[in-house]
Amino acid sequence: MPLQVPPAPPAPPALAAPAPATPIRAQYGWGYSGADGEGTGTLSLLMEPGSGRLVAELHGLGERLLLLEGDRAAGYRLQVPRQKLDQKAGSLAALPLPFLPQVASVEALLRLLRTGEGAGVSVQKKDAQGPLKLHWRGKDLRGRDEQVWLDRKRWEEGK
């Protein structure tokens, strides 16, 4: 009698590779109050959560206050001309982010902007897309009180 071999079980379906996260472009009106004074301006962001790419520009009246750019693979560079700061680090968590709540990753920044989740952050107004107005109260790099207000002007995903 011939030896009968049971048929091989069907191969499991191939897992689809996760779709890369789409880029998000956002723009916020920005207000600041702290020991060094007060100011208003614009915060423009390009975030790509899949690669960790981030470009953030903070402008006050007539000047760039902050430029932050980089990605998870190459690291990030933070420039703050007023403070003569030009610093590179392998992660966002390692950079001192003046004028903004501290975030450890692009995903954490995105979560903060989509849900208002973050230390010292409160949502003052929201719509179907998430928080329209955010308020952050915290400490500056020297331990002094400061506050930041963000007012969403534009939010574009996948463009």
C-alpha positions as CSV (number, residue, x, y, z in Angstrom):
1,M,0.0,0.0,0.0
2,P,1.5,3.4,-1.0
3,L,2.2,5.9,1.7
4,Q,-0.2,8.7,1.6
5,V,1.1,12.2,2.4
6,P,-1.5,14.7,3.4
7,P,-1.7,17.8,1.2
8,A,0.4,20.7,2.4
9,P,-1.7,23.4,4.1
10,P,-2.3,26.4,2.0
11,A,0.2,29.2,2.4
12,P,-0.9,32.0,4.6
13,P,-1.9,35.1,2.7
14,A,0.9,37.5,2.2
15,L,0.7,40.4,4.5
16,A,0.4,43.6,2.7
17,A,3.2,46.1,3.5
18,P,1.8,49.0,5.4
19,A,1.0,51.9,3.2
20,P,3.5,54.7,3.9
21,A,2.0,57.5,5.9
22,T,1.0,60.4,3.8
23,P,2.6,63.7,4.3
24,I,0.8,66.3,6.3
25,R,1.1,70.0,5.8
26,A,-0.2,72.3,8.5
27,Q,-0.1,76.0,9.3
28,Y,-0.9,77.6,12.6
29,G,-1.2,81.1,13.9
30,W,1.2,81.2,16.9
31,G,1.3,83.3,20.0
32,Y,3.8,83.3,22.8
33,S,4.1,84.8,26.3
34,G,7.1,84.2,28.5
35,A,9.8,85.9,30.6
36,D,11.5,87.2,27.5
37,G,8.4,88.9,26.2
38,E,5.4,88.2,23.9
39,G,5.1,87.6,20.3
40,T,2.9,86.3,17.5
41,G,3.5,84.7,14.1
42,T,3.1,81.6,12.0
43,L,4.1,78.0,12.5
44,S,4.4,76.0,9.2
45,L,4.9,72.3,9.3
46,L,5.6,69.4,6.9
47,M,5.3,66.0,8.7
48,E,5.9,62.6,7.2
49,P,5.3,60.1,10.0
50,G,6.4,57.1,8.0
51,S,10.0,58.4,7.7
52,G,9.9,60.7,10.6
53,R,10.6,63.6,8.3
54,L,9.8,67.0,9.7
55,V,10.2,70.6,8.5
56,A,9.0,73.2,11.0
57,E,9.4,76.9,10.5
58,L,8.3,79.4,13.1
59,H,8.1,83.0,11.9
60,G,7.5,86.2,14.0
61,L,7.0,89.6,12.6
62,G,9.6,89.9,9.8
63,E,12.0,87.1,11.0
64,R,12.4,83.4,11.2
65,L,12.5,82.4,14.9
66,L,13.1,78.7,14.4
67,L,13.9,76.2,11.7
68,L,13.7,72.5,12.5
69,E,14.3,69.9,9.8
70,G,15.4,66.3,9.4
71,D,14.2,62.7,9.6
72,R,14.6,59.6,11.7
73,A,17.4,58.2,9.6
74,A,19.7,61.2,9.3
75,G,18.7,63.0,12.5
76,Y,17.4,66.6,13.0
77,R,18.9,70.0,12.9
78,L,17.5,72.9,15.0
79,Q,18.3,76.5,14.3
80,V,17.2,79.4,16.5
81,P,18.9,82.6,15.2
82,R,18.0,84.8,18.2
83,Q,19.6,82.4,20.6
84,K,22.5,81.6,18.3
85,L,21.5,78.0,18.5
86,D,22.4,75.5,15.7
87,Q,22.2,72.0,17.1
88,K,22.0,68.5,15.6
89,A,20.7,65.4,17.2
90,G,19.6,61.9,16.3
91,S,16.1,62.4,17.7
92,L,13.6,65.1,18.4
93,A,13.7,64.2,22.1
94,A,17.3,65.3,22.3
95,L,16.7,68.8,21.0
96,P,15.6,71.7,23.2
97,L,12.5,73.0,21.4
98,P,12.0,76.7,22.4
99,F,8.6,78.2,22.0
100,L,7.0,74.8,21.6
101,P,5.9,71.9,23.8
102,Q,8.6,69.2,24.0
103,V,7.8,66.3,21.7
104,A,9.9,63.1,21.3
105,S,9.0,62.2,17.8
106,V,7.1,63.3,14.7
107,E,4.3,60.9,15.7
108,A,4.1,62.6,19.1
109,L,3.9,66.0,17.4
110,L,1.2,64.7,15.1
111,R,-0.7,63.2,18.1
112,L,-0.5,66.6,19.9
113,L,-1.9,68.4,16.8
114,R,-4.6,65.8,16.1
115,T,-5.8,65.2,19.6
116,G,-4.3,67.8,21.9
117,E,-2.5,65.1,23.8
118,G,0.7,66.3,25.4
119,A,2.1,67.5,28.7
120,G,0.7,70.9,29.6
121,V,-1.5,71.1,26.5
122,S,-5.2,71.9,26.5
123,V,-7.7,72.1,23.7
124,Q,-9.7,75.3,23.6
125,K,-11.7,74.7,20.5
126,K,-12.1,71.7,18.1
127,D,-13.9,70.7,14.9
128,A,-14.2,67.4,13.0
129,Q,-10.5,67.4,12.1
130,G,-9.4,67.8,15.6
131,P,-8.2,70.8,17.7
132,L,-8.6,74.2,16.2
133,K,-7.1,76.1,19.1
134,L,-4.4,74.7,21.5
135,H,-2.9,76.2,24.5
136,W,0.4,75.0,26.1
137,R,1.7,76.1,29.5
138,G,5.2,75.0,30.5
139,K,8.7,76.1,31.3
140,D,11.4,77.5,29.1
141,L,15.0,76.2,29.0
142,R,15.8,78.2,32.1
143,G,12.8,77.0,34.1
144,R,10.7,80.1,33.7
145,D,7.0,80.0,32.9
146,E,5.9,80.4,29.3
147,Q,2.8,79.9,27.2
148,V,2.1,79.1,23.6
149,W,-1.2,79.4,21.7
150,L,-1.7,77.6,18.4
151,D,-4.7,78.4,16.1
152,R,-5.0,76.0,13.1
153,K,-5.3,77.8,9.8
154,R,-4.6,75.0,7.3
155,W,-4.4,71.2,7.5
156,E,-3.7,69.1,4.3
157,E,-3.1,65.3,4.3
158,G,-1.6,63.4,1.4
159,K,-0.7,66.3,-0.8
